Amino acid sequence: MEDCEKKYTTIRNKSSYTTLFPLQDLNAINEAYRLGLASAAVRSATDTSLAYSTSNYIMNATSEEIWFWTSKLLGVLGNKIDKERVLNSLYVLSGGKKIF
C-alpha cells in the first residue's frame, strides 16, 4: 500500500484512506486488482498461515495472472465461477492449502 500512496493520489480520513488509481493507466489498474485480489484472499483465509502464503503469492504474481484471476473472481469472461472456488484455487497454487 505504501508504494501506491507514493505513486497515486491518496486521500486520508481519520480512520481510512482512498487511493485514486488513474483509469487510463494499465499498471495502476493492475495494482488495484492485485490489492483487491489479495484482500479477498486474506479476508476468506481460514488461518494466518494461509493468508500469508496466498497474499505473498498474489503480490509476486505476474500481471497476466492477476488479470486472469481477477476476471474469474469478477465473472468478466464466460460464466461467473463461485468466488470460493477461485479463492481455493489461489490457496492451493500458493502452497498454503493441500488438496490431498
KARAZI-V566660 format. One record per pair of residues at least 12 apart in sequence whose ideal C-beta (glycine too) atoms are under 10 Angstrom apart, sorted by the first residue. I is the first residue (numbers start at 0). J is the second residue. Records with the same first field share a line. If there is no record, write none. Layout:
I->J ; J
This chain:
0->16 ; 18 ; 30 ; 34
2->30
3->18 ; 19 ; 20 ; 27 ; 30 ; 31 ; 33 ; 34
4->16 ; 18
6->18 ; 20 ; 21 ; 24 ; 26 ; 27 ; 30
7->19 ; 20 ; 21 ; 24 ; 27 ; 30 ; 31
8->20 ; 21
18->30 ; 31 ; 34
19->31
20->32 ; 34
25->62 ; 66
26->62
28->62 ; 65 ; 66 ; 69
29->61 ; 62 ; 63 ; 65 ; 66 ; 69
30->62 ; 65
31->65 ; 69
32->57 ; 62 ; 65 ; 66 ; 68 ; 69 ; 70 ; 72 ; 73
33->57 ; 58 ; 59 ; 60 ; 62 ; 64 ; 65 ; 66 ; 68 ; 69
34->54 ; 57 ; 58 ; 65
35->57 ; 65 ; 69 ; 72 ; 73
36->53 ; 54 ; 57 ; 58 ; 60 ; 64 ; 65 ; 68 ; 69 ; 71 ; 72 ; 73 ; 85 ; 86 ; 89
37->50 ; 53 ; 54 ; 55 ; 56 ; 57 ; 58 ; 60 ; 65 ; 89
38->54 ; 57
39->53 ; 57 ; 68 ; 69 ; 72 ; 82 ; 85 ; 86 ; 89
40->52 ; 53 ; 54 ; 56 ; 57 ; 68 ; 72 ; 85 ; 86 ; 87 ; 89 ; 90 ; 93 ; 95
41->53 ; 54 ; 57 ; 86
42->86
43->82 ; 83 ; 85 ; 86 ; 87 ; 89 ; 90
44->86 ; 89 ; 90 ; 93 ; 95 ; 96
45->90 ; 95 ; 96
46->95 ; 96
48->95 ; 96
49->90 ; 93 ; 94 ; 95 ; 96
50->90 ; 93 ; 95
51->93 ; 95
52->89 ; 90 ; 92 ; 93 ; 94 ; 95 ; 96
53->86 ; 89 ; 90 ; 91 ; 92 ; 93 ; 94 ; 95 ; 96
54->89 ; 93 ; 95
55->93 ; 94 ; 95
56->89 ; 90 ; 92 ; 93 ; 94 ; 95
57->89 ; 92 ; 93
59->93
60->89 ; 92 ; 93
64->89 ; 92
68->85 ; 86 ; 88 ; 89 ; 92
69->85
70->85
71->84 ; 85 ; 86 ; 88 ; 89
72->84 ; 85 ; 86 ; 89
73->85
